[in-house]
Amino acid sequence: MSLRAKLRAGETTFGSWITLGHVAIAEIMAKAGFDWVVVDLEHSVIGVERAGDMIRVIDLCGTAPLVRLTSHDADQIKRVMDAGAHGIIVPMVKTAEEARWAVAATRYAPVGTRGAGLGRAQGYGVDFHRYSDWLTDGPVVIVQIEHVDAIDHLDDILAVPGVDGFIIGPYDLSCSLGLSGQFEAPAFVAAMTRIREAGTRRGCVAGLHIVEPDLNQLDRTLAEGYNFIAYSVDIRMLDVAVRQGLARARKTER
């Protein structure tokens, strides 16, 4: 079953985030059993060519490769989709118009604005017609809700055809509220509640990025009803594992 089919069926899916541009990390993450893995172009130094290599590895491991873009730039969307991405995560979406631009950039005319190419996604030409058919119902488009300005437009954003769901970016959302990293602040909690309630009204896939590899937060996130869950990110998992291991080693040594 494709990732989009799982989302439409209401299944809870789990993914993670890659910011270190090495294919070995992509392979390790993909083989861990996630439903999807995101190659992050926004907050990393990964370029499109390296992203293409990572997309290939994730895909060949049987996991859905998604790409978090730097913006809703149509040229970038075209390139990562031609490289074989199963979908995109669009940062800082504030309006329905921005969401429509992103969806259109994943589809060929007449329903979209994407130019037709013969890249890996199209089997270098051999599978062009199969891929064109897949575009009818295949690409996943997740909008990131990470600014207070988006909240008043959320119903309109989620009503855009082709938008499969949203994922909250907690750090940017807190910054937009003037509460940088203050995730327990009442205003931040209220904003999170408004976003989640809008998703429930629309019957929409609701996502949250759990940045720290915190199993207790994972349990809370599931209990709150989120069903598109990004569990941590490569750099935080590496950092936490190294620090915890070293701290235990030094404690044991004493």
Sequence and secondary structure as in RCSB ss.txt:
>XXXX:A:sequence
MSLRAKLRAGETTFGSWITLGHVAIAEIMAKAGFDWVVVDLEHSVIGVERAGDMIRVIDLCGTAPLVRLTSHDAD
QIKRVMDAGAHGIIVPMVKTAEEARWAVAATRYAPVGTRGAGLGRAQGYGVDFHRYSDWLTDGPVVIVQIEHVDA
IDHLDDILAVPGVDGFIIGPYDLSCSLGLSGQFEAPAFVAAMTRIREAGTRRGCVAGLHIVEPDLNQLDRTLAEG
YNFIAYSVDIRMLDVAVRQGLARARKTER
>XXXX:A:secstr
  HHHHHHTT  EEEEEE S  HHHHHHHHHTT SEEEEESTTS   HHHHHHHHHHHHHTTSEEEEE SSS HH
HHHHHHHTT SEEEESS  SHHHHHHHHHHHSBTTT  B    STTTGGGTTHHHHHHHTTT  EEEEEE SHHH
HTTHHHHHTSTT  EEEE HHHHHHHTT TT TTSHHHHHHHHHHHHHHHHHT EEEEEE S  HHHHHHHHHTT
  EEEEEEHHHHHHHHHHHHHHHHHHHH 
